[in-house]
Amino acid sequence: MDPETKQALDAMAAKLDAIYVSTEKTRKYFQWTMYITIALVVLPLIGLVFAIPVFLNSYVGQIQNLSV
C-alpha cells in the first residue's frame, strides 16, 4: 500500500472515530431528554389520575353538606 493511501485511510479512520464520539454524545443527550420529559410530564399526569378523584370526592362532599 502506498503512503498516500495509508495516510488517507488513517485520516478517514480518525474522522470516523470523531463522528462516533459525537454520535454517542448526541444519543446520550436525547436519552436524558427523554428521561427528563417522562419525569416532568408523564409522572405528574399519572399522579393526577389518582389525585383528581380524591379532590372531586372532597369537593362534592362539601357541596352536599351545604345543601342539606
C-alpha positions as CSV (number, residue, x, y, z in Angstrom):
1,M,0.0,0.0,0.0
2,D,1.5,3.3,-0.9
3,P,2.0,6.0,1.7
4,E,-0.7,8.4,0.3
5,T,-3.4,5.7,0.5
6,K,-2.4,4.7,4.0
7,Q,-2.4,8.4,5.1
8,A,-5.8,8.9,3.6
9,L,-7.2,5.8,5.3
10,D,-5.7,6.9,8.6
11,A,-7.3,10.3,8.2
12,M,-10.7,8.7,7.4
13,A,-10.4,6.4,10.4
14,A,-9.7,9.4,12.7
15,K,-12.7,11.2,11.3
16,L,-14.9,8.2,11.8
17,D,-13.8,8.0,15.4
18,A,-14.7,11.6,15.9
19,I,-18.1,11.0,14.3
20,Y,-18.7,8.1,16.6
21,V,-17.9,10.1,19.7
22,S,-20.2,12.9,18.6
23,T,-23.0,10.5,17.8
24,E,-22.7,8.8,21.2
25,K,-22.8,12.2,22.9
26,T,-25.9,13.1,20.9
27,R,-27.6,9.8,21.7
28,K,-26.9,10.3,25.4
29,Y,-28.3,13.8,25.2
30,F,-31.5,12.6,23.6
31,Q,-31.8,9.8,26.1
32,W,-31.5,12.1,29.1
33,T,-34.0,14.5,27.4
34,M,-36.5,11.6,27.2
35,Y,-35.9,10.7,30.9
36,I,-36.5,14.2,32.0
37,T,-39.6,14.5,29.8
38,I,-41.0,11.4,31.4
39,A,-40.2,12.6,34.9
40,L,-41.7,16.1,34.4
41,V,-44.7,15.3,32.2
42,V,-45.8,11.7,32.3
43,L,-45.4,11.0,36.1
44,P,-47.4,14.1,37.1
45,L,-50.2,13.0,34.7
46,I,-50.2,9.6,36.4
47,G,-50.4,11.3,39.8
48,L,-53.3,13.5,38.6
49,V,-55.2,10.3,37.7
50,F,-55.2,9.5,41.4
51,A,-55.5,13.0,42.8
52,I,-58.4,14.3,40.8
53,P,-60.9,11.7,42.1
54,V,-59.9,12.4,45.7
55,F,-60.3,16.1,45.2
56,L,-63.7,15.7,43.5
57,N,-65.0,13.5,46.2
58,S,-63.9,16.0,48.8
59,Y,-65.3,18.9,46.9
60,V,-68.7,17.2,46.1
61,G,-69.0,16.1,49.7
62,Q,-68.6,19.7,51.0
63,I,-71.2,20.9,48.5
64,Q,-73.6,18.2,49.6
65,N,-73.1,19.2,53.2
66,L,-74.0,22.8,52.4
67,S,-77.3,21.9,50.6
68,V,-78.5,19.7,53.5
